[in-house]
Amino acid sequence: MEPFWLWALLGANGLTFVVWGWDKWRASRGGRRVPEASLLFLALCGGFVGAWIGVRVFRHKTRKQPFRLYLMLVTLLSAGLGVFLFLRGGFEL
């Protein structure tokens, strides 16, 4: 994989994980939350691994079934796009 794609994916997942933690922290204090659409968008942009790690580490968004379904669909879409690009030569190992 080209260094750009590797760094982009690491950055997307790191950012998604941090935002997930920020949202959990704000939720525990009754503060203003990160919109669910924003969390899903970050996951769609390649941060789905960071999102799932955030679900496990922060125990956040574990019971909201519609959201979990959307996250699973976004994960499949994002991973499928990555496989498609890899197979089409969009990025190389």
Secondary structure, 3 states (H helix, E strand, C coil): CCHHHHHHHHHHHHHHHHHHHHHHHHHHCCCCCCCHHHHHHHHHHHHHHHHHHHHHHHCCCCCCHHHHHHHHHHHHHHHHHHHHHHHHCCCCC
